Amino acid sequence: MKNNKTYIIGPCSLENYELSHEVLSNVHPTMNGQDFYFKGSFDKANRTSIKGLRGPGLEKGLEIFKQLKKDFPGLKVTTDVHETSQVEKLADTIDVVQIPAFLCRQTDLLVEAAKHFNTVNIKKGQWMTPLNMVKGIDKLKITNPDCKVWLTERGTAFGYSQFIVDFSNVDFFKEHFDKVILDCTHSAQLLKPNGRTGGNSSLSAKYFQAADIFGYTGAFVEAHPTPALSYSDSDSILSLDKMVELLIEKNNIKK
């Protein structure tokens, strides 16, 4: 039974083809006809440390996405983009392009995205007010009036240590954006004393369950077969088994 929600699910980084295929092999059968996008980053370009693992890169990432679309007919994919020069190269393969939270105010990137995509998903910056996020719509519409604009909420920074999701913003966002999505994984991040990004995967799971209650039109969740080995977000990313369990429960699938 469809519930008219949009799901964006995948590993944090594409890492490699084998990982992406394993995630999809488990998640795809549980979607039960839902509006589903596979997400993985070809480049985690905003890592805190210069030593942080970034992913396969643009060219290899595109090869992975194309192969996955062959392996899973009808599959829709999304990824984040960090530079204007990357946008056009993604246009023939990616269905929805995502603007990272740290770049949500980058005018040139938003304008370029709308030139090549009819749907753009903007991640809400941790420091951005709801009203300021709405202003980003004009940057997309100026070059593509028909562009559908999604907003993905990933919490608001509270001090330096954690993110707080203000659920009271959902109705306001729904007045302006075509979809309002809750990023269940990144909203559960925490800063550890050593400066490393940590998190709470149990909270990620609860956010996923709560998304419907608060009226979000979609959920963004990262899942990995071995969270401890994930390139990033290892503390807040869901295990693949847990992700499948939650989807089976939500989509009324009999085991």
C-alpha positions, 0 to 999 in steps of 0.5 A: 500500500502506497503512503505517498511519501518520498524516501531517500535512502542509501549509504553516506558515500557511494564508496564502491559499487559492491556496497551500493548494490548490497544496500539496494538489494536489501532496500529496493524490495521493501519499498513496495511501490513507494516513491524511492530515490537511492542516494550516495555521495560520489565525493564527501567534499566537506569532511572535517579532517583532510584525512577523511575518506571522500568516496570514488569521485565524479567519474567513477560515481557516475559509472556506479549510478549507471550500473545500478540503474541497469541492475534495478530497472526504473531506479531513481537516484540522487546525489549531492553536488559541490561545484558548478562544473559538476552539475551538467555532467550529472544531468543525464544520470541523476534524477534529483540533484541535492544541494548540501547544507553547507552550500545552501546559500551558494547562488551560482550553484543553485542557479546552475542546478536549476538550469539542468534539473527540474527538481532540486533538493536543498538541504537546510543549513544548520544555521539558517532560519526558515524564512531565509531558506525560502529565499533560495527558491527564487534562485532556482526559479529565476532560470527554471520557473517550473523547477520543483524545489524540495527542502530537507531539514537536518536540524539547527545547531544548538551550541557546538555539540548537537542538532535540534529539529524544530518540528513546528517549522514543517507547516511553514515549509510546506507552504513554500516547498514542493516537498519537505523531507526530514533528514533522520541521520544527520539530524542525530549527529553529535560532536564528540569531545575530540572534535570528531562527528559522532551521533545517535543511530537510535535517534535516527530510527526514532526520527524516521518513525516520527516523520509521518507524525509531524507531517513531513512528506518524505524521509532521508535516511542513510544505511550501511551494512557495517556502520562502523566501517562507513566512510562518515556518519558511522555513529548516526547511520542506521545498520542495513538490517535496521533500515529494512526492519523499519521499512517493512514495518512502515510499508506493511510488508509481510516477512 
